[in-house]
Amino acid sequence: MASSSLICETGPWKDLRAHVEDIKKTHLRELMSDTERCKSMMVEFDGILLDYSRQRANLDTLNKLYNLAETAHLKEKISRMFNGERINSTENRPVLHIALRAPRDSVINSDGKNVVPDVWQVLDKIRDFSERVRSGAWVGATGKVLKDVIAIGIGGSFLGPLFVHTALQTDPEAIEFAQGRQLRFLANVDPIDVARNIAGLNPETTLVVVVSKTFTTAETMLNARTLREWISAALGPQAVAKHMVAVSTNLTLVEKFGIDPNNAFAFWDWVGGRYSVCSAVGVLPLSLQYGFSVVEKFLKGASSIDQHFYSAPFEKNLPVLLGLLSIWNVSFLGYPARAILPYSQALEKFAPHIQQVSMESNGKGVSIDGVPLPYETGEIDFGEPGTNGQHSFYQLIHQGRVIPCDFIGVVKSQQPVYLKGEMVSNHDELMSNFFAQPDALAYGKTAEQLLNENVPQPLIPHKTFSGNRPSLSLLLPLLNAYNIGQLLAIYEHRIAVEGFVWGINSFDQWGVELGKSLATQVRKQLHASRKKGEPVEGFNFSTTTMLTRYLEESADVPKEDCTILPKM
Ligand SMILES: O=P(O)(O)OC[C@H]1O[C@](O)(CO)[C@@H](O)[C@@H]1O
């Protein structure tokens, strides 16, 4: 394929298009009756079992997808990523989050320099700092141990660490290390988020970690200034040095803000924000909460998947298979969304994290060469843990729109409960649903079955399930730091696979800029109107009306020196 031609113009793409009609002839019910087919659609790596037999696909589909991958130069693109080439061409940067979790002795070059020693220098610094804070060797301005941490950050500087923290919170090993400590995340610029995060905390025992790749993000910087004020007001300005540290690629701005560069933890522009959880962005707050040894296991889990992704043949490669199946669903079967349904409350923040990684990466309208795309890329990701989701949006998934689902289950619960006299343990109850839902979606229920059950005729259309709704299942042995790292890397690489085949740049995010710059204009207007009484000007009728109403009706709220102590 010539570098500027679009993937949709190639033979394998057209072949898959034609193949859709064949696949549509066979209901999933029938596909599932072919045991050989199902056997070939189960793949295992490092304890994780993937079953994709409930995809609307047969072996022919898979072969055609492999042809598409080859035509898209998928293997070469993966190698270019691992080799540190500047594949994020619009920002002229390599994409090397795999280096963040590489073993100490590995060599990953970027511009002829091995980046792994730099990564480990920061990891060692985090290990040392977090141990000092946890042991009480590093104390706050009044000599008290810093047992609580607020991590300020947004987007990629927030969602990944929050997902991992939430997943570890009930892991027995992690709990041991987190005794007496709290980790909170302040992301939204909404003052309510500030109030909720500082509620019940004492500045004397709190460490604030400001996490921002650029150190310019408006929300994060305002929240950082707000908490700096919270600390200064209580303990004096000199306390900031003991109570605030930073994670950033921009150490100059960190210093300007007033944080000692010695208390800053670096990362590099070859780490995309949404791919940064394995950098100091995630490793620092998580190590403060759980200790570095737990976080190191998380990095090892991710690294195991990195090696697998790099070297396994496509037919056995979990991220490649998942990525290709997503392309099949989005680009050929025409299903625009994907539900991420972990049957584990510990994974409640997994879907929100993947939402950002996936939608910010692959929600693009032009090819990597800037050519407008005649096909859609990316998918609408959403999700909730089961069984909660079953009582929320599954109705639509079963009888309304077709939404391919990822079911994620865990063999051993982090917190098993078996009540005397119950038929099954609580975890078995949860997992009964994990196993039942994919079949309900695939098989459905026919009018004939309902008639046999003596369902009254008028209800038959309402109780019929068409079935034929695709899903895949991932079964994890446990949910510990290692498995959480594996899960993260599987999804990160799946998203890269999709972008590589669609021929887009999955590693830039220009689409977030326009809204930010318009907010700057509004911010200036609010300032001018509130301070100098200037009328709203330069906006369209709709925005002018709304802004004017907002200014009028909020005229009585405090404008200056508003207390930042929580009223809750
Ligand atoms: O880490 P930073 O530079 O504060 O950016 C926060 C987030 O904002 C974004 O740029 C989107 O607005 C994300 O890509 C990024 O993760």
Ligand as a Chemical Component Dictionary entry (heavy atoms), coordinates in Angstrom:
data_LIG
# 
_chem_comp.id                   LIG 
_chem_comp.type                 NON-POLYMER 
_chem_comp.pdbx_formal_charge   0 
_chem_comp.three_letter_code    LIG 
# 
loop_
_chem_comp_atom.comp_id 
_chem_comp_atom.atom_id 
_chem_comp_atom.alt_atom_id 
_chem_comp_atom.type_symbol 
_chem_comp_atom.charge 
_chem_comp_atom.model_Cartn_x 
_chem_comp_atom.model_Cartn_y 
_chem_comp_atom.model_Cartn_z 
_chem_comp_atom.pdbx_ordinal 
LIG O1 O1 O 0 -1.117 16.474 31.655 1  
LIG P1 P1 P 0 -1.629 17.761 31.111 2  
LIG O2 O2 O 0 -0.644 18.462 30.249 3  
LIG O3 O3 O 0 -2.134 18.642 32.220 4  
LIG O4 O4 O 0 -2.860 17.437 30.173 5  
LIG C1 C1 C 0 -4.025 16.850 30.663 6  
LIG C2 C2 C 0 -4.856 16.238 29.584 7  
LIG O5 O5 O 0 -5.368 17.205 28.724 8  
LIG C3 C3 C 0 -5.421 16.706 27.393 9  
LIG O6 O6 O 0 -4.490 17.395 26.648 10 
LIG C4 C4 C 0 -6.777 16.866 26.784 11 
LIG O7 O7 O 0 -7.259 18.147 26.972 12 
LIG C5 C5 C 0 -5.068 15.241 27.519 13 
LIG O8 O8 O 0 -4.550 14.708 26.382 14 
LIG C6 C6 C 0 -4.160 15.272 28.679 15 
LIG O9 O9 O 0 -4.015 14.012 29.247 16 
# 
loop_
_chem_comp_bond.comp_id 
_chem_comp_bond.atom_id_1 
_chem_comp_bond.atom_id_2 
_chem_comp_bond.value_order 
_chem_comp_bond.pdbx_ordinal 
LIG O1 P1 DOUB 1  
LIG P1 O2 SING 2  
LIG P1 O3 SING 3  
LIG P1 O4 SING 4  
LIG O4 C1 SING 5  
LIG C1 C2 SING 6  
LIG C2 O5 SING 7  
LIG C2 C6 SING 8  
LIG O5 C3 SING 9  
LIG C3 O6 SING 10 
LIG C3 C4 SING 11 
LIG C3 C5 SING 12 
LIG C4 O7 SING 13 
LIG C5 O8 SING 14 
LIG C5 C6 SING 15 
LIG C6 O9 SING 16 
# 
